[in-house]
Amino acid sequence: MTPGSALTATDLIAAASQILAESGYRRIADIDEAGFPGAKPRLYEDPYSVVAVVVYETWAELELRWTDAQGALVELMSAHMTSEDPKSWEGYLVLLTPSLVGGFDDSHSQAVSAIRYDTSRVRKLVATGDDLEQLSDIERTLLPLLPLRASQPGGSQDRVLEMLPELLHTRSGIDEKVTERVITAFQEQRSLLEAVDDYRRSA
Amino acid sequence: MRLTRLSLSGFRGFPGPVSFDLDADAVIVIGVNGQGKTSLFDGVLWGLTGNIPRLGEDHRLVSLYSSTGEARVEVDLRTSSGASVRVVRSFDGEVQQLRLEHADKIYKDDGARLRLLEVLWPDAMHTPDSASALTAALTKSVYLQQDLVREFIEADSEQERFEAVSELVGAGRVTDLSLALERAKTAWSRATNLLAKDLEDELGRLRAIEDQLSRLPQSEGEPGDAAETWAAWCARDEVLTKSSTNYPPMESSDAPLVVDRAVKASRVERQRLERRIDSLHELQQAVEGADAEGSPADEVAVLQADLDKAVAEFESARAELERAQAQAAEQRRAQLNLHEARAELRALAELALRHLGPACPVCGQVHDEDATRSRLEKLREEDGGDEHTAPEVSDVASAAARSKEAEVAQAGATAALDAARKQAREKALLRTERERQVHELGLEATSDEDLPRVIDTALEATSARITELEGHASRGEQLALDITRLAEATRGNELKQEADRLRAATEESRAAVSAREESGNLAGLVLEGLRTAGSEVVATQLERLEPLVQRIYATADPHPSFRVVRLLTKTARGRGRLSASVFDPHADRGSNSPSTVLSSSQMNALAVSLFLALNFGVPSLPLQAVMLDDPLQSLDDVNLLGLIDLLRRAKDERQLLMSTHDVRFGRLLTRKLRPVHEQQRSRVIELSAWDTTGPIVEQFDGPRDPARLRIAA
């Protein structure tokens, strides 16, 4: 048996399923698992794409069977859409295995890269036990499929000022309250020195 | 804020007018190189900022084939609240003009620039050069220019990159705060210094007062009857000197002046009276002298008689002298004749003697020769003496002496008469003068004889008044001393009160200055902290940004090994530096110089990732948009797909404008960035067949996916 990471194949498929579901993907329940021999497949769809998450127990199985999984995914998509459909080009095959390949020679790493760089038919996202040490690594693998979240629009650069009291206290031992008063006076366009003076009187 | 329309005319690759509908979530611009893709993006940047740093001067923006000779750009925007904003910028080869239409108002030039900043990116207004800050914000986080994709990582120095990112993450606000606090501290110190100077002035005044107090005599209390004495003295002064028309109370500050004026008036009056006494004495002496002397008229008459007599005597003596002189002259003529005859006889005798013989040689007569000789010799010996002369001369001399005496007597009489007359005139003048003096002295005498009595009476009265004035002045001087002492005592009390007030005030001021200095020192500590905090804030912000950078980089997933990207910040001498590094977590290896370990394709993917990370991570943006001018050059397939997937996800958060020179890739983009919701829209702009009128422009909506879910539905 190939040595593996702390995460099991069940962990991988469960985490991937949860992440995709929380990101707006809808699971395709009715699939023919026979097309994914030796694997635990899950299929998902969102408005942009169709994603097949396939987990193999071993790297050897993954390396041996991934093309079968790709074929099954393409076949499934072909069954539901024509080549004119924009989505027919939007298939993603996520290939996961908890087993490690780093202990092997470079040919294994090259094999991983070969799968990644093979952009024919569908895009492949590949992660092995070397990449998947904890659950967050699964999300990192799925990032190309997940929505981006920008900072809240309309935010103000004044937020950086909120960092100053703690920063000045930590670095220079300045009481956070005096810095807060200075910042408030600055934001309200009042006298900064009167704010310092008020603090000193009240301290 | 999103772009909704762009109109270009005479701008770079668009000589003629053309308008682009940009009101879409994704705008894909497709055209082979040289068709105007970059001009379109530059139009947005120039329209909003008036500046394209990589191109330099504005005259390079004007199309060589512009029919008007000017470049004109209109940018339409829509705010998050749905309001429309139109920015119109033009350049006629010399002057750039700006107009802004917003909320039914039109602003021009400087007003438009200010309003544009307020609408687009108020944070720029906190920076020293707001126009440059806006341009930097757009070029560092919104518009990734084609020529500068890799330069985004490679060309900028670490310090320049840090400063540019600093503006984006809000370090400028820290700088603003620092500068504001510095200005406030300077003003505070200036005001504190003024207070300290006032305090020094107050202390100086206190020392001066204490010095005055030490020189003032100790108070001996007010004179008991001073007020009564003052009232009596004033009443007397009103009679004696009339130096004032109003006599104030003794405590009044005018009292010393009144006394001084009265004493001076007394002195003047006394001097006047002393002169009157002198005049009276002179008059008295004159009157007494006039009484002792006789009448000048009588004396003149006597002297005139004496003179007449002397004149007569002188005339008589002079006549006698003339007669004597005439007589003496006659006698001298006779004597002369006699003397001449005797001389002739002597000569004849001498001659005869030489020829004398017994007979006359002439006539022959015989004669007594001896007797003749004797007589001849006698004639010869006579010397001509005249005994009758002396009495005649003596008479003349006597007459002359008498005449001289008479003349002297006449002169004496004349002189005496002149003196008498002069004396008479002087006496007349003296009398006139005396009468004037009498009048001036105000003496009223019934007669000359009464005048001495009147003078004596006046002398007594004047002396008595002088004595009284001396006493009044003496009492006045004493009163002056009393008043001065009283004033000094009053002044001393006032000075004590003022000193007490100043001591309290200086203590209060000293405490206030000390408190202000403490506040100033505390502000200095905060300021010192802020000076170094700016870079640390940026570093902290970048640390917070790093997961986003990492996520975006991982989404693009450009490298199989270097899967981690880090933003490295360091601060030296208050200046921050920023660089990107890539890291292989499995091999525990990394590089702070990504270009040495990444291919060109991977570097482009890294640059776009960092750019998007800034776009997504900074707290505020001028535009909620991402503009990428043909960024996907030299990308291999896997990186291309990775970036497109990334951009498709970015489209949900940002308006995406992207160009490509690859028509096949353009179609892929059109398909990948297709609308998947009813509210979404994508636009495709195709540019082709450029000539001197510009490119052929085709615009159409991107195809919409009719069914969102095909399998899971």
Interface residues (C-beta under 8 A of the other chain):
Chain A: R26 R27 I28 A29 L43 Y44 E45 D46 P47 Y48 V50 L76 M77 H80 M81 D85 P86 K87 W89 E90 G102 S109 V112 S113 R116 Y117 T119 R123 L125 D130 D131 R140 L143 P144 L145 L146 P147 L148 R149 A150 S151 P153 G154 G155 S156 Q157 D158 R159 V160 L161 M163 L164 L167 L168 R171 S172 I174 V178 T179 V182 I183 F186 S191 L192 L193 V196 D197 Y199 R200 R201
Chain B: S80 D123 H126 V169 G170 A171 G172 R173 V174 D176 L177 A180 L181 A184 K185 A187 W188 A515 R516 E518 S519 G520 L522 A523 L525 V526 E528 G529 L530 T532 A533 E536 V537 T540 Q541 R551 I552 A554 T555 A556 D557 P560 R563 H586 N615 F616 G617 V618 P619 S620 Q624 D636 D637 V638 L641 G642 D645 L646 R648 R649 A650 D652 E653 R654 L668 R671 K672 R674 V676 H677 P703 D705 R708 L709 R710 I711 A712
